[in-house]
């Protein structure tokens, strides 16, 4: 299943609403024109994030959040499935920690390296769909990112497809670890 958002007036609205209701098991409210997602943070506080669906395939999606900037890079992810023997990995989930990290990229200080022309190397372990690593590769030009997860053929294939479909193959690669 792709984690992306459809325009409320489009033919995909029912699918988007159904997906939103089950999105990561969080409480999601659909109102005309946007989704509001209620997120319980690691500290037990509840934050909200409002996502406004867009028609155009541009890289920017307008959204607002209680803890992040109002403009996000658009990242489309397919949640990976795993071979039956590896279902206990929970790699088909996009963890709240991944979303938190993606929402707070500006706090990592990676932009401080752009002035020095130093290449920043980033390794994401347990990447599953690869949200933080792919987001970092899209946001910064001075990075070399490896998104890695358990050696599972389906998982790594989906992770590599997510890297490719987001146009970051030049600065991000998927790799298994054992």
DODREN-127776 format. One record per residue: residue number from 1; residue in three letters; z, x, y of N, C-alpha, C, O, CB in turn. Coordinates in steps of 0.05 Angstrom, whole numbers, always signed. Glycine has a CB too. Example, Ala and Ser with C-alpha at 12.3 -4.5 7.8 and 13.67 -1.06 7.14 Angstrom:
2
R,1,ALA,+156,+264,-114,+156,+246,-90,+156,+264,-66,+169,+285,-66,+181,+226,-89
R,2,SER,+142,+257,-45,+143,+273,-21,+157,+258,+1,+161,+268,+23,+114,+282,-12
# end
This chain:
178
R,1,UNK,+0,+17,-23,+0,+0,+0,+0,+18,+25,+15,+37,+26,+24,-19,+0
R,2,UNK,-17,+12,+44,-18,+27,+69,+3,+17,+88,+8,-7,+91,-46,+25,+82
R,3,UNK,+17,+36,+101,+36,+29,+121,+22,+31,+148,+23,+52,+161,+61,+48,+120
R,4,UNK,+11,+9,+156,-3,+8,+182,+1,-21,+192,+10,-38,+177,-33,+16,+180
R,5,UNK,-7,-26,+216,-1,-52,+227,-26,-66,+236,-43,-54,+249,+19,-49,+251
R,6,UNK,-29,-91,+230,-53,-107,+236,-48,-123,+262,-26,-130,+268,-60,-125,+213
R,7,UNK,-70,-128,+276,-69,-145,+300,-61,-173,+291,-72,-183,+271,-96,-145,+315
R,8,UNK,-42,-186,+305,-33,-213,+296,-55,-233,+295,-53,-253,+281,-12,-222,+315
R,9,UNK,-77,-229,+309,-99,-248,+309,-120,-242,+288,-139,-257,+285,-112,-249,+336
R,10,UNK,-117,-221,+273,-137,-213,+254,-132,-226,+227,-112,-239,+222,-137,-182,+251
R,11,UNK,-152,-222,+209,-150,-234,+182,-128,-220,+166,-119,-232,+146,-177,-231,+168
R,12,UNK,-119,-197,+174,-98,-183,+158,-70,-191,+166,-51,-180,+156,-101,-154,+162
R,13,UNK,-67,-211,+183,-40,-218,+193,-22,-226,+170,+1,-217,+170,-42,-241,+213
R,14,UNK,-31,-243,+152,-13,-252,+130,-4,-228,+113,+20,-226,+106,-27,-272,+112
R,15,UNK,-23,-210,+107,-15,-186,+92,+4,-169,+108,+24,-159,+97,-41,-169,+85
R,16,UNK,+0,-165,+134,+17,-150,+151,+45,-162,+152,+65,-148,+151,+6,-147,+179
R,17,UNK,+46,-189,+154,+72,-202,+155,+87,-199,+129,+111,-193,+128,+69,-232,+161
R,18,UNK,+73,-202,+106,+85,-199,+80,+95,-170,+77,+117,-166,+66,+65,-206,+57
R,19,UNK,+79,-151,+85,+88,-123,+83,+112,-118,+101,+130,-104,+94,+64,-105,+91
R,20,UNK,+111,-129,+125,+133,-125,+144,+159,-137,+133,+180,-125,+137,+127,-138,+171
R,21,UNK,+158,-159,+119,+182,-171,+108,+195,-153,+87,+219,-153,+83,+176,-198,+96
R,22,UNK,+178,-137,+73,+189,-120,+52,+191,-91,+60,+198,-74,+44,+172,-123,+27
R,23,UNK,+183,-85,+84,+182,-57,+93,+208,-43,+90,+227,-47,+105,+173,-56,+122
R,24,UNK,+209,-25,+70,+232,-8,+65,+258,-23,+61,+280,-11,+64,+235,+12,+87
R,25,UNK,+257,-49,+55,+281,-64,+51,+297,-69,+76,+320,-78,+75,+298,-50,+32
R,26,UNK,+285,-64,+99,+299,-68,+124,+293,-96,+135,+273,-109,+126,+291,-47,+145
R,27,UNK,+309,-105,+153,+305,-131,+165,+283,-129,+185,+285,-113,+204,+331,-142,+178
R,28,UNK,+261,-143,+181,+238,-142,+199,+233,-170,+209,+232,-189,+194,+213,-131,+185
R,29,UNK,+229,-172,+235,+224,-198,+248,+196,-198,+259,+189,-179,+274,+246,-205,+270
R,30,UNK,+180,-217,+253,+153,-219,+264,+153,-240,+286,+162,-263,+281,+132,-225,+242
R,31,UNK,+144,-232,+309,+139,-251,+331,+111,-248,+340,+99,-227,+334,+160,-247,+354
R,32,UNK,+100,-267,+353,+72,-266,+362,+67,-240,+376,+77,-235,+398,+65,-290,+379
R,33,UNK,+50,-224,+365,+41,-199,+378,+56,-174,+371,+47,-152,+378,+43,-203,+406
R,34,UNK,+78,-176,+357,+93,-151,+350,+112,-155,+327,+119,-178,+319,+108,-141,+374
R,35,UNK,+120,-133,+316,+141,-132,+295,+165,-120,+307,+163,-100,+322,+131,-117,+269
R,36,UNK,+188,-130,+302,+213,-116,+310,+227,-109,+284,+233,-125,+267,+231,-135,+328
R,37,UNK,+233,-83,+282,+246,-73,+258,+274,-65,+265,+279,-50,+284,+230,-49,+246
R,38,UNK,+293,-74,+250,+321,-67,+254,+329,-46,+234,+326,-49,+210,+340,-92,+251
R,39,UNK,+338,-23,+244,+343,+0,+228,+372,+7,+229,+384,+9,+251,+326,+24,+237
R,40,UNK,+385,+10,+206,+413,+19,+206,+412,+49,+202,+402,+59,+182,+429,+5,+183
R,41,UNK,+423,+63,+221,+423,+92,+221,+444,+103,+202,+461,+89,+191,+428,+103,+249
R,42,UNK,+443,+129,+198,+462,+143,+180,+490,+140,+190,+509,+141,+174,+455,+172,+178
R,43,UNK,+494,+135,+216,+521,+132,+227,+530,+103,+227,+552,+97,+237,+522,+143,+255
R,44,UNK,+514,+85,+215,+522,+57,+213,+514,+40,+237,+516,+16,+236,+551,+55,+209
R,45,UNK,+504,+53,+258,+495,+38,+281,+467,+26,+276,+451,+37,+262,+494,+56,+307
R,46,UNK,+463,+3,+287,+437,-11,+284,+420,-6,+308,+429,-12,+331,+441,-41,+278
R,47,UNK,+396,+3,+304,+377,+7,+326,+354,-12,+321,+351,-23,+299,+368,+36,+328
R,48,UNK,+337,-15,+341,+313,-32,+337,+289,-16,+345,+290,+3,+361,+315,-58,+354
R,49,UNK,+267,-23,+334,+241,-11,+341,+221,-34,+342,+219,-49,+323,+233,+12,+321
R,50,UNK,+207,-36,+363,+187,-57,+366,+159,-44,+364,+154,-24,+379,+190,-72,+393
R,51,UNK,+143,-53,+347,+116,-42,+343,+96,-63,+351,+95,-85,+340,+112,-33,+313
R,52,UNK,+79,-56,+370,+58,-74,+379,+32,-67,+365,+21,-45,+370,+55,-72,+410
R,53,UNK,+21,-84,+348,-4,-78,+334,-27,-75,+354,-27,-86,+376,-10,-100,+314
R,54,UNK,-46,-58,+346,-69,-53,+364,-95,-58,+348,-95,-57,+324,-68,-24,+374
R,55,UNK,-116,-63,+363,-143,-67,+351,-157,-41,+347,-171,-37,+327,-159,-86,+368
R,56,UNK,-155,-23,+367,-171,+1,+367,-160,+22,+348,-136,+22,+343,-174,+12,+395
R,57,UNK,-177,+39,+338,-168,+60,+320,-159,+85,+335,-161,+108,+325,-190,+68,+300
R,58,UNK,-150,+82,+360,-142,+105,+376,-117,+118,+364,-104,+106,+347,-136,+97,+405
R,59,UNK,-111,+142,+373,-88,+156,+362,-62,+146,+373,-41,+154,+363,-91,+185,+368
R,60,UNK,-61,+130,+394,-36,+122,+405,-30,+92,+398,-48,+75,+400,-37,+125,+436
R,61,UNK,-6,+87,+390,+3,+60,+385,+26,+55,+404,+46,+71,+404,+12,+56,+355
R,62,UNK,+25,+34,+419,+47,+28,+438,+70,+17,+422,+67,-1,+406,+38,+9,+460
R,63,UNK,+93,+27,+427,+117,+16,+415,+141,+23,+432,+139,+40,+450,+121,+27,+386
R,64,UNK,+163,+10,+427,+187,+16,+441,+210,+18,+421,+208,+7,+400,+194,-5,+463
R,65,UNK,+230,+33,+428,+251,+38,+410,+277,+42,+425,+277,+49,+449,+245,+63,+392
R,66,UNK,+299,+38,+411,+325,+42,+425,+332,+72,+426,+351,+79,+439,+346,+27,+410
R,67,UNK,+316,+89,+412,+324,+117,+412,+300,+136,+413,+302,+159,+405,+339,+123,+387
R,68,UNK,+277,+127,+422,+254,+144,+423,+236,+138,+446,+239,+118,+460,+238,+143,+397
R,69,UNK,+216,+154,+450,+197,+151,+472,+179,+127,+466,+175,+119,+443,+180,+176,+476
R,70,UNK,+167,+115,+487,+151,+90,+483,+123,+94,+471,+110,+74,+465,+149,+76,+509
R,71,UNK,+114,+118,+468,+87,+123,+457,+90,+140,+432,+103,+161,+432,+69,+135,+478
R,72,UNK,+76,+131,+411,+77,+146,+385,+49,+154,+378,+29,+141,+385,+89,+129,+363
R,73,UNK,+47,+176,+364,+22,+183,+351,+18,+164,+328,+38,+157,+314,+22,+213,+341
R,74,UNK,-6,+156,+323,-12,+138,+301,-15,+154,+275,-32,+172,+274,-37,+120,+306
R,75,UNK,+0,+148,+255,-2,+160,+229,-4,+138,+209,+12,+120,+208,+23,+179,+223
R,76,UNK,-25,+139,+192,-29,+120,+171,-22,+133,+145,-33,+154,+138,-58,+109,+171
R,77,UNK,-4,+120,+130,+5,+132,+105,+2,+112,+82,+5,+88,+86,+35,+140,+108
R,78,UNK,-5,+123,+60,-5,+108,+35,+20,+117,+20,+23,+141,+15,-31,+111,+18
R,79,UNK,+37,+99,+13,+61,+107,-2,+53,+115,-30,+38,+100,-44,+83,+85,-3
R,80,UNK,+61,+138,-39,+53,+148,-66,+66,+133,-88,+88,+123,-86,+58,+177,-68
R,81,UNK,+51,+131,-110,+63,+122,-135,+67,+147,-152,+55,+168,-145,+44,+101,-150
R,82,UNK,+82,+146,-172,+86,+169,-190,+79,+161,-218,+77,+137,-224,+115,+180,-188
R,83,UNK,+76,+180,-235,+73,+175,-263,+99,+161,-273,+120,+166,-262,+67,+201,-279
R,84,UNK,+96,+145,-293,+119,+129,-303,+144,+147,-309,+166,+138,-305,+111,+113,-328
R,85,UNK,+139,+170,-319,+161,+188,-326,+177,+197,-301,+200,+206,-304,+151,+212,-341
R,86,UNK,+166,+194,-278,+179,+204,-253,+187,+181,-234,+191,+187,-210,+160,+223,-239
R,87,UNK,+189,+157,-244,+196,+135,-226,+223,+139,-213,+228,+128,-191,+195,+109,-241
R,88,UNK,+240,+153,-226,+267,+157,-215,+267,+174,-189,+288,+177,-176,+285,+170,-235
R,89,UNK,+245,+186,-183,+243,+203,-159,+244,+187,-133,+251,+198,-112,+217,+219,-159
R,90,UNK,+237,+161,-134,+236,+144,-110,+217,+155,-89,+221,+152,-65,+264,+141,-98
R,91,UNK,+196,+167,-98,+176,+179,-80,+158,+157,-67,+143,+163,-49,+158,+199,-94
R,92,UNK,+160,+133,-77,+144,+111,-66,+158,+98,-42,+149,+78,-32,+138,+90,-87
R,93,UNK,+179,+110,-33,+193,+101,-9,+188,+119,+15,+183,+143,+11,+224,+98,-14
R,94,UNK,+189,+108,+39,+189,+125,+63,+218,+122,+73,+226,+101,+83,+168,+116,+85
R,95,UNK,+233,+143,+70,+261,+142,+76,+267,+139,+106,+251,+148,+123,+275,+167,+66
R,96,UNK,+289,+127,+112,+297,+124,+140,+300,+151,+154,+294,+153,+178,+323,+108,+142
R,97,UNK,+308,+171,+139,+311,+198,+151,+284,+209,+159,+282,+223,+179,+325,+217,+131
R,98,UNK,+263,+203,+145,+236,+211,+152,+228,+198,+178,+216,+211,+196,+216,+205,+130
R,99,UNK,+233,+173,+181,+226,+158,+205,+243,+168,+228,+232,+171,+251,+230,+128,+201
R,100,UNK,+268,+174,+224,+285,+184,+245,+274,+211,+255,+273,+215,+279,+314,+187,+235
R,101,UNK,+268,+228,+237,+257,+255,+244,+231,+252,+259,+227,+265,+279,+254,+272,+219
R,102,UNK,+213,+234,+250,+188,+230,+263,+192,+219,+292,+177,+226,+310,+170,+211,+247
R,103,UNK,+212,+202,+295,+218,+191,+321,+230,+211,+340,+230,+206,+364,+236,+167,+318
R,104,UNK,+241,+232,+330,+256,+252,+346,+243,+280,+346,+257,+300,+349,+285,+254,+337
R,105,UNK,+217,+281,+343,+203,+307,+342,+208,+323,+367,+211,+348,+366,+174,+303,+338
R,106,UNK,+210,+310,+390,+214,+324,+415,+240,+339,+415,+243,+358,+431,+213,+304,+438
R,107,UNK,+259,+332,+399,+285,+346,+398,+285,+371,+380,+304,+385,+379,+306,+327,+388
R,108,UNK,+262,+375,+366,+261,+399,+349,+254,+424,+365,+259,+446,+355,+239,+395,+328
R,109,UNK,+244,+421,+389,+238,+444,+406,+213,+459,+398,+210,+482,+406,+261,+463,+406
R,110,UNK,+195,+447,+382,+171,+461,+374,+152,+467,+397,+137,+486,+396,+156,+444,+353
R,111,UNK,+154,+452,+418,+137,+456,+442,+143,+483,+456,+127,+493,+470,+139,+433,+461
R,112,UNK,+167,+493,+452,+175,+518,+465,+159,+542,+454,+157,+562,+467,+205,+524,+461
R,113,UNK,+147,+539,+430,+131,+560,+418,+103,+561,+428,+89,+581,+425,+132,+558,+388
R,114,UNK,+93,+539,+441,+65,+537,+449,+59,+558,+471,+38,+569,+471,+59,+509,+460
R,115,UNK,+78,+563,+489,+74,+583,+510,+72,+611,+499,+60,+628,+512,+97,+581,+531
R,116,UNK,+85,+616,+477,+85,+643,+465,+62,+649,+446,+58,+671,+437,+111,+648,+451
R,117,UNK,+46,+629,+441,+24,+631,+422,+33,+638,+393,+17,+647,+377,+4,+651,+431
R,118,UNK,+59,+634,+388,+69,+639,+361,+63,+615,+343,+66,+592,+352,+99,+645,+361
R,119,UNK,+54,+620,+319,+49,+598,+300,+76,+591,+287,+90,+608,+276,+28,+607,+278
R,120,UNK,+83,+566,+288,+108,+556,+276,+101,+547,+248,+83,+531,+244,+121,+533,+293
R,121,UNK,+116,+556,+228,+112,+548,+201,+134,+527,+194,+157,+532,+198,+113,+572,+181
R,122,UNK,+124,+504,+183,+142,+482,+176,+138,+476,+146,+116,+473,+137,+137,+457,+194
R,123,UNK,+160,+473,+132,+159,+465,+104,+176,+440,+101,+200,+439,+107,+171,+488,+85
R,124,UNK,+162,+418,+92,+176,+393,+87,+180,+390,+57,+160,+388,+42,+161,+368,+99
R,125,UNK,+204,+391,+47,+210,+388,+19,+216,+359,+13,+228,+345,+29,+235,+406,+11
R,126,UNK,+207,+349,-10,+212,+321,-17,+196,+303,+2,+207,+282,+10,+241,+314,-16
R,127,UNK,+172,+310,+8,+157,+297,+29,+148,+268,+22,+145,+252,+41,+132,+313,+35
R,128,UNK,+145,+261,-3,+135,+235,-11,+109,+229,+3,+88,+241,-3,+156,+213,-5
R,129,UNK,+109,+211,+23,+84,+205,+38,+78,+225,+59,+55,+226,+69,+87,+177,+50
R,130,UNK,+97,+242,+67,+93,+263,+86,+95,+256,+115,+84,+270,+132,+66,+274,+81
R,131,UNK,+109,+235,+122,+111,+226,+150,+119,+247,+170,+103,+252,+188,+130,+203,+152
R,132,UNK,+142,+261,+167,+149,+280,+188,+130,+304,+190,+122,+312,+212,+177,+291,+182
R,133,UNK,+121,+314,+167,+103,+337,+167,+76,+331,+179,+66,+346,+195,+99,+347,+139
R,134,UNK,+65,+308,+172,+39,+299,+184,+42,+294,+213,+25,+301,+229,+29,+275,+169
R,135,UNK,+64,+281,+221,+69,+276,+249,+71,+302,+265,+60,+304,+287,+95,+259,+253
R,136,UNK,+85,+322,+254,+87,+348,+268,+60,+361,+270,+53,+371,+291,+106,+366,+252
R,137,UNK,+44,+360,+249,+17,+371,+250,-1,+358,+271,-18,+371,+283,+4,+370,+222
R,138,UNK,+2,+332,+275,-13,+317,+295,-3,+323,+323,-19,+324,+342,-12,+287,+290
R,139,UNK,+22,+327,+326,+34,+329,+353,+32,+357,+364,+30,+360,+389,+63,+321,+352
R,140,UNK,+31,+377,+348,+32,+405,+358,+8,+421,+348,+1,+419,+324,+58,+419,+350
R,141,UNK,-4,+437,+365,-27,+452,+358,-20,+479,+346,-37,+493,+334,-45,+456,+382
R,142,UNK,+5,+488,+349,+13,+515,+341,+29,+515,+315,+47,+532,+312,+29,+527,+363
R,143,UNK,+23,+496,+297,+39,+495,+272,+22,+498,+248,-2,+493,+247,+53,+468,+271
R,144,UNK,+35,+508,+227,+24,+508,+200,+44,+494,+183,+66,+504,+179,+18,+538,+190
R,145,UNK,+36,+471,+172,+55,+454,+158,+48,+453,+128,+25,+450,+121,+56,+425,+170
R,146,UNK,+68,+455,+111,+65,+450,+83,+83,+426,+76,+107,+427,+80,+72,+475,+65
R,147,UNK,+70,+405,+66,+86,+381,+57,+86,+383,+26,+66,+385,+13,+73,+354,+66
R,148,UNK,+110,+383,+15,+113,+389,-13,+131,+369,-27,+149,+357,-14,+125,+417,-17
R,149,UNK,+126,+365,-52,+143,+347,-68,+141,+355,-97,+127,+374,-104,+134,+317,-64
R,150,UNK,+154,+340,-114,+156,+345,-142,+128,+347,-154,+109,+333,-145,+172,+323,-156
R,151,UNK,+125,+363,-175,+99,+366,-188,+92,+341,-204,+99,+339,-228,+100,+391,-207
R,152,UNK,+80,+322,-191,+71,+297,-202,+43,+292,-192,+38,+290,-168,+91,+272,-195
R,153,UNK,+24,+290,-210,-5,+288,-202,-10,+266,-182,-23,+271,-162,-22,+284,-227
R,154,UNK,-1,+242,-187,-6,+220,-169,+7,+223,-142,-5,+217,-121,+4,+194,-182
R,155,UNK,+31,+233,-142,+46,+237,-117,+32,+258,-100,+28,+253,-76,+75,+247,-124
R,156,UNK,+25,+281,-111,+12,+302,-95,-16,+293,-86,-24,+300,-64,+10,+328,-112
R,157,UNK,-31,+279,-103,-57,+269,-95,-55,+250,-71,-70,+253,-52,-71,+254,-118
R,158,UNK,-36,+232,-71,-32,+214,-49,-23,+229,-24,-32,+223,-2,-11,+192,-56
R,159,UNK,-5,+248,-27,+4,+264,-5,-20,+279,+8,-22,+280,+32,+26,+284,-14
R,160,UNK,-37,+291,-9,-61,+305,+1,-80,+285,+15,-92,+292,+36,-76,+319,-22
R,161,UNK,-83,+261,+4,-100,+240,+17,-88,+233,+45,-103,+229,+64,-102,+215,-1
R,162,UNK,-62,+230,+47,-49,+224,+72,-54,+246,+93,-60,+240,+116,-19,+220,+69
R,163,UNK,-53,+271,+84,-59,+293,+102,-88,+290,+112,-93,+292,+136,-55,+320,+88
R,164,UNK,-107,+286,+94,-135,+285,+101,-141,+261,+118,-156,+263,+138,-152,+283,+75
R,165,UNK,-131,+237,+112,-138,+213,+127,-126,+213,+155,-135,+198,+172,-128,+188,+112
R,166,UNK,-107,+230,+160,-96,+233,+187,-108,+256,+203,-99,+262,+225,-66,+236,+186
R,167,UNK,-128,+269,+191,-143,+289,+205,-128,+315,+211,-134,+328,+231,-153,+278,+230
R,168,UNK,-109,+322,+194,-93,+346,+199,-96,+368,+178,-79,+385,+174,-64,+339,+202
R,169,UNK,-118,+366,+162,-122,+385,+140,-123,+414,+150,-117,+432,+134,-148,+378,+126
R,170,UNK,-131,+419,+175,-132,+446,+185,-105,+458,+190,-102,+483,+189,-147,+446,+211
R,171,UNK,-84,+442,+194,-58,+453,+200,-36,+443,+181,-13,+450,+184,-50,+446,+228
R,172,UNK,-44,+427,+161,-24,+416,+142,-36,+415,+114,-59,+407,+111,-16,+388,+151
R,173,UNK,-21,+424,+95,-31,+422,+67,-9,+411,+49,+15,+415,+54,-40,+450,+57
R,174,UNK,-17,+398,+28,+1,+387,+8,+3,+406,-15,-17,+417,-24,-8,+358,-2
R,175,UNK,+27,+410,-25,+31,+429,-47,+54,+419,-64,+75,+410,-54,+37,+458,-37
R,176,UNK,+52,+422,-91,+74,+414,-108,+94,+437,-110,+88,+460,-107,+63,+407,-136
R,177,UNK,+119,+429,-116,+139,+449,-124,+151,+441,-150,+152,+417,-156,+160,+453,-101
R,178,UNK,+161,+459,-165,+173,+453,-191,+202,+458,-191,+215,+454,-212,+159,+468,-213
# end
